[in-house]
Amino acid sequence: MEQAKKNKISLKDFDPEMQKQIKKELQKREKRRKRLTVFCSLAAVCCIGYFGFYYYMTYRTENYRNDLAERKENSIYTTTVTPSTPGVTVNKTTENIEIPDILKEYQSLYNSNKSLVGWIKIEDTKIDYPVMQTVNNDYYLTHDFDQNYDKNGSIFLDTDCSLIPRSTNLIVYGHHMKSGRMFGELDKYSQEEFWAKHPSFTFDTIYEKGTYLVMYVFRSHIYKEDEIAFKYYQFIDVNSETEFNSNMNEMAAMSLYDTGVTAQYGDQILTLSTCDSSQDAGRFVVVAKKLY
């Protein structure tokens, strides 16, 4: 113990000039320590703020989705259906076609936002949303049903698709959110086991209910305009049975597994598309045909 005390060095053991240098160095270290403490504190506050905001947005989005579902259900009991006006044209057609009445459960929501075209639901996922459509494919990437800015966006139908008369293939898009919102859980269909338990899902238009059988599940990407390749996102209408079958064969060849479900010319096709991070400009795609 005595030896340890003798070996202990004190500032007084150094000459005045060295003491000044040591003090200066200690002051520098103390300043660095304080700056580091402040930086770490700010970083911690930012992280807490970010995660707080993230969970708040997730909570808000979940509540908003539930609110829309409740508005749809309540509409069945509270809304008086106003018949559609004969001779009205919708979407991309110029034909004079009588429009059917809007289903009662969608009347109230439609009156709130006439961009509503349907509702999609897949069991055992968070996918239970209204489907929108407007004059471009950009607006609902960043807006919710009530047209507020929302980074989750909305589920929406390709602007080139038509409900009446119905396009051969309706293409529906949604963000692949890490929270699982929108189409964040669509890639559950990458597992054949999930498909085996959920071979069908529902997609109602505002005019009729629909149950769809999954046919193909595949990964693709957005091609350059001059690339020669099968571009599933351009398959909306066909002019012949040969063209229809060609599209079906292309998708069947890309499918991750064989569902045993096929389609015939004249069947109503529905394609669900979301982003896929496994490749540049990647897309994850589920294709189904209407059962009834």
Order of alpha helices (4+ residues) and beta strands (2+ residues): alpha-alpha-alpha-beta-beta-beta-beta-alpha-beta-beta-alpha-beta-beta
